[in-house]
Amino acid sequence: MNSSAVEIQEARAQSVTVTEDALTVDLVDGRTIIVPLVWYPRLWHGTPGERSHFEIFGDGAYIHWPDLDEDLTVAGLLAGRHSGESPQSLQKWLEARKGQDKLGSSDEA
C-alpha cells in the first residue's frame, strides 16, 4: 500500500468580525471560528471602535488589537484557549482605562 505525505498547513485568518458578544474569524480554508467574546476580557471591555481596529499579520496566524493591547493566535482560537491574563493584570488595565477616560473628558470641558 502506497502512503502519501499529507501536508498540514497552519490555519490562517482571512477576516475578523467582533460583535458585542462574539469573535468570528473566517479562515482562508473556508472554516469559520466563532468564540464568546467574554473569553477575551480586553475585547469584551473594548469599545466598538477599538474592537474594529485590528491587524491580521504573520500570514494570517496572528490577530492584534493595538488599542486594546490584545494579541490572539488562530491556533489558540482553534484550540479553545481563553485569555491567559491574570485577574490582577486585567484589573490594572481597567483602572488605567478609567484614568484615561477621566483625562479625555476633562480635556473636553
C-alpha positions in Angstrom: 0.0 0.0 0.0 1.4 3.3 -1.0 1.2 6.1 1.6 1.2 9.7 0.6 2.5 12.5 2.6 -0.2 14.7 3.9 0.8 18.3 4.1 -0.6 20.0 7.2 -0.9 23.7 6.8 -1.3 26.2 9.6 -4.8 27.7 9.9 -4.7 31.3 8.7 -7.2 34.2 9.2 -8.8 35.8 6.2 -11.2 38.2 8.0 -12.3 39.1 11.6 -15.6 40.3 12.9 -16.2 41.4 16.5 -19.7 41.9 17.8 -20.9 42.7 21.3 -20.8 39.0 22.3 -18.7 37.0 19.8 -15.4 37.0 17.9 -15.7 35.5 14.4 -12.7 34.6 12.4 -13.1 33.3 8.8 -10.1 31.2 7.7 -8.6 31.0 4.3 -9.5 27.3 4.0 -13.3 28.1 4.3 -13.8 27.3 8.0 -15.2 29.8 10.5 -14.3 30.1 14.2 -16.9 31.7 16.5 -16.0 32.1 20.2 -17.6 34.0 23.0 -16.1 37.5 23.4 -16.2 37.1 27.2 -13.2 34.7 26.7 -11.1 37.7 26.0 -11.9 40.4 28.6 -9.9 43.2 26.9 -12.1 42.7 23.8 -15.2 42.4 25.9 -14.4 45.8 27.7 -13.4 47.5 24.4 -15.5 50.0 22.6 -16.8 49.1 19.1 -14.2 51.3 17.6 -11.4 49.6 19.5 -12.7 46.2 18.6 -12.9 47.1 14.9 -9.3 48.3 14.8 -7.2 45.1 14.4 -4.4 43.8 12.3 -4.0 40.3 10.8 -0.3 39.5 10.4 2.1 36.6 10.2 0.4 35.4 7.0 -2.9 35.2 8.9 -1.6 33.4 12.0 -2.0 36.3 14.4 -4.6 39.0 15.2 -3.6 42.1 17.0 -5.8 44.9 18.5 -3.3 47.8 19.1 -5.8 50.0 21.0 -6.5 47.2 23.5 -3.0 45.6 23.6 -4.6 42.2 22.8 -3.0 39.5 20.7 -4.5 36.2 19.7 -3.4 33.3 17.5 -5.6 31.4 15.2 -4.1 28.2 16.6 -5.1 29.3 20.1 -8.7 30.1 18.9 -8.9 26.6 17.3 -7.6 25.0 20.5 -10.3 26.8 22.6 -7.8 28.8 24.6 -9.3 31.6 26.7 -7.3 34.7 27.7 -4.3 33.9 29.8 -4.3 37.3 31.5 -4.4 37.2 35.3 -7.3 38.9 37.1 -4.8 41.3 38.7 -3.4 42.4 35.3 -6.9 42.9 33.9 -7.9 45.0 36.9 -4.8 47.2 36.5 -5.6 47.6 32.8 -9.3 48.5 33.5 -8.2 51.1 36.1 -5.8 52.6 33.7 -8.6 52.9 31.1 -10.8 54.7 33.7 -8.0 57.1 34.3 -7.7 57.8 30.5 -11.5 58.3 30.3 -11.3 60.9 33.0 -8.4 62.7 31.3 -10.3 62.7 28.0 -13.4 64.1 29.5 -11.5 66.9 31.3 -9.9 67.9 28.1 -13.3 68.4 26.5 -14.6 70.6 29.4 
